[in-house]
Amino acid sequence: MDVPLWLWFAVLGGIVAMLAVDLFAHRRAHVIGVREAAAWSAVWVAIGVGFGAWIWFAYGAELGQQYFAGYLIEKSLAVDNVFVWAIIFTFFAVPRELQHRVLFLGVVGALVLRGGFIAAGSAVIDLFSAVLYVFAAFLAFTGVQMIRTRNDHMDPSTSKVVRWFRRAVPMTDTYHGQRFLVRRRGALLATPLLLVLVLVEVTDVVFAVDSIPAIFAVTSEPFLVFTANAFALLGLRAMYFLLADLMHRFIYLKLGLAVVLIWVAIKMALQVDLYKVPTTISLAVIATVLAVAIGASMWRTRGQARVAAPEPEDPPFRVATAEEDAEVTTAFRRCPLETAGT
């Protein structure tokens, strides 16, 4: 695939512009409702699908199908990521109006991180094609483990990252609006929102370890790998607010994702020396498995309404009172701290 340098810059510029639009649209902290989340989700999906249609038209059906296969894998794995975020936000009792800021910065960090992963993965594959066997074995192992632990959920109270952060970083035990750092009596302190952001970024590293090898199983083109990842990630924030209260209904999603990972592992192992599975078949298998898993989940849980995950009775952090807000200043300029709604 011959991708001119100007196209790389155009795509990167478009992504930065879209992030800027999203940040401007949500510059004030507020609770994002289902209707707003659905509208933004539709916008991001339309952009991702539209870009894939352009790839299909400009570079042919084969590369277009590779993009859509990668986009579908990344989007479906992102749903599982969304549910982990819901558990994190619930455990730490993060006010809903503050969650978008964390997710926005989390996605920006994920884009940069995955760009590095993709560049490294492409270089390694070019030098040692046999590494695909390692990727395939890892994906198969991950799929089997996902089946075995499909009913387990992340427990932030046992997180080593949380324990390390609270030992190593001086911090408050209250949320101070959208601030990640504040000063109290001259001392620089992290707020719980920074801890939540760090945990979100770490969980994305874990998901990237699965998703990047998985997408290399359906396309070896760095441009397609990056763009499929990027356009899938751009819609994650809206997807979170749309689906977070429905996590109890996706009961077969992990099973479906596990089957997809095992399938792409088999495809990756075969394509090294034996047989290259046609992209049309691969895309059809991935789409069918995910459609069946989601459809069966919705059918099995039909009639169940949206339910927000219950917050712990004694959450580790709380929102600062007006008096506590008055005791601190912003981290880098000496002025009274604004409230979360400003």
Summary of the structure (lengths in Angstrom):
residues: 342
radius of gyration: 21.1
end to end distance: 47.3
largest distance: 68.9
contacts: 1083
relative contact order: 0.18
helix: 70%
strand: 5%
